[in-house]
Amino acid sequence: MADFIYIVRTKDGIRKEGKIESQNYNSAREELTSDGTTIIKLTERDTSFDFLGPFLDRFNLAIDRFKNKIPLDILVFFTRQLSTMFSAGLTIEKSIHFLSVEEKNKKFKKVVENLEDNIRKGLLLSDALERHPGVFSSLYISLVRAGEVSGKLSETLDELSRYLETVEDTQRKVKSAMYYPVFIVAFLLGMLFITFTFIIPNFKSVYDQLGSELPYYTVLMVNIGEWMQTNILSVFVFGFLSFASIWFVTLTDTGALIKDKVMLRLPIFGKLVEQSTLAKFSKTFGLLISAGVSVLDSMNLLKKVVDNRVYELSIKSATNDIENGIGISRALNTTKKFPSILIQLLTTGEETGEIDTLSLKASEFYTKQVNATVDRLTSIIEPLLVVLVGGVIGIIIFITYLPIFHFGEAIGN
């Protein structure tokens, strides 16, 4: 017997999820569909390796996202067009059909065609989206489901498209600020690799002709260069394995926690990560509450949305306090991870009944902070990188030509 995790929709349109024990996949499928139930998702759960569950879930999701990498601007356009067509009176099926015909991105076109096929079979839009976790996030699916339940799908899609536009704008600014430093650092590393692997070893014959004892740092540099030239394949293999090992570790709960703690403690960059996470938290919380999602469901969803293990654990702790009757702002304040400005806004929101509005206001504040931090980073990093590259090049040149400064002594000998 094996355990299977399922998500289904009954003939009455009620969504259910749970666990079923059966001999195999086919028998579990037959048992679930015997009364006309539609299966949304059915996966086997291996209880003997249940401790690997979080790791395998993250690994599979990462692979799915890599294979189905869809640019955010395409997703924004899709959501905006879907909202416009649906509000104009077209059915979801017809709207999806028109969008699939016009879609130019081949990967996303297949996704939209699959959505159309599943909707034609009777699935709700949220259920069809749930079959593509690598393309549509948990937040996207949950907001669409909330819109379907509340009967305000058009308004929800419009709000979702504006949210995605904000995310896209922030990501574009962060990426544009990082392009230059990443390029410079990559160029510097490439230059050092070529210098030590192919150029420095050629100086050995020149040094041998000098006939004098070489300075310590020059000998060290030549030895490193010869070692690099001899073990060039090992360097690439070791680099790849190191990168892969670090990536695998960060997919575990402990590894993700360590990585996010380090990121939050980095000078300047840590502040940027913190502000970006707070902007995402407050924006998502405001959208979910305004869409009619309950506080507990919103908090459980936020754990997946913040994409930061430190804040994920804090939200989990706050959720437990809220379940025990503690207020939202007080529960978040207990975690010591949320700043006083956000706590004060949420406290006011709880007292006035406008917690969604004030949460969105907090998002605007932190988004501006992110933009300001990005601007400061751009102005600081560029001159620092110029100094770094110039310093490294200067040191290499000095060490390379240091023996030549003793050329007169060598001739005298």
Summary of the structure (lengths in Angstrom):
residues: 413
radius of gyration: 28.2
end to end distance: 86.4
largest distance: 100.6
contacts: 1214
relative contact order: 0.08
helix: 78%
strand: 6%
